[in-house]
Amino acid sequence: MNNQSENLMVLDLEALASNLDYTKHLAGPEKRVIASIKANAYGHDIRLVANVLQEKEVDMLATGNIEDARTLRNDGVETPLLLFAYATPENTIDAAKEGFISTIPNLASAISLNAITSVPIPVYLKIDCGLGRLGEPLNTAKDFVTKVYQLKNLKVEGIYTHVPFPDVASSPWAQDKLNQFDAFIQALESDGYSIPVTQAMGSCCVLAGLRDKSSAICIGHALYGLSPFSSQQAPTFQKLRPVVHSVSSTLIHIGHHEKGSDIAVRGLYGTAGAHVVGVLPLGAAMGMRPPADNKEMFVLVKGKKCRVMAVSLEHISIDLDGIENVAIGDRATIIGQDGDDSLSVDELAQAWQVTPLQALMSISGKFSVRSM
Ligand SMILES: *Cc1c(COP(=O)(O)O)cnc(C)c1O
């Protein structure tokens, strides 16, 4: 697909740079920045995004997936790469040989890794401050850290935690967790441990204006102009710009159905009037979904909203009734501006009854991606 018929996602990489600058401004200029590019850079395209972040001199890139890390190294990305997730000891050794920094989430993994490696392994230790996912719980974390420091083949380069929360009303909970993490690090330091990098604040904390003593932040959502909150937003979110500029496809067929004809996808048999139905080469296989019950989904053609009639495996049928001068080859906009009208990622997500990030995950990697 290299011509007009391609399904295309266009990224606004200046928005990415601007979101990074704003996030750094909020967190404070002294903080190092670890940029989260997991999940194909939140569905945006890991290669384009990583290149911009490297140019912007972020201190580190973080992904959950070693394949992503390899892709970036092969592209010539030299920014240090952190792996969020832990793999088997064997794969973790491979990762170290390739120059990646792995995360150690518990003592058992640290011990088995230390026992079999013949090369020193740079690691970040993960502490669980209340997310309840990966990491050593905060109340046993000091013991964990001191024991890992005794393992001679592991080199602790950082200690981090992750404190996301659902809405700004939970900010006091999160600030309390940040304070506990700070106290934990301080206790280690007064015992003589020096920890090169400490990190606790992600997009939720930064956008909510929380403060901590860690040397770094690790941000994902905010970089892409996505809200990390599921309900009440932080006012700072208004300053972020969407990085997805547009998602579009091309009309590959226009069916003119005369009065009395059948349009089975819409349950119309022997229609009372004429109908025009357009088809896009974009279906469930490319992550499209039908609208949820009682929701409508639209695309823009010639600057006008056209209802999605059906989503099949590789095609979408849209209602072109009333759209003038429409022709095969015209663009159809799923996200973005067309004439005076526009459709946002939020509107697509609402039609599908998912979050904006879930909507992007659905189409991630399915479109040709380029920058504006
Ligand atoms: C994804 C992730 C982040 C980034 O979180 P955002 O809410 O997207 O800013 C930070 N830390 C860890 C451990 C993560 O997995």
The ligand as an ORCA input file, in Angstrom:
! r2SCAN-3c Opt
* xyz 0 1
  C       3.648      3.007     31.587
  C       4.463      3.324     32.754
  C       4.773      4.647     33.073
  C       4.198      5.828     32.328
  O       2.904      6.083     32.814
  P       1.984      7.215     32.156
  O       0.765      7.238     33.002
  O       1.670      6.794     30.761
  O       2.751      8.482     32.214
  C       5.618      4.885     34.149
  N       6.124      3.860     34.869
  C       5.834      2.571     34.591
  C       6.396      1.503     35.418
  C       4.998      2.264     33.533
  O       4.720      0.981     33.263
*
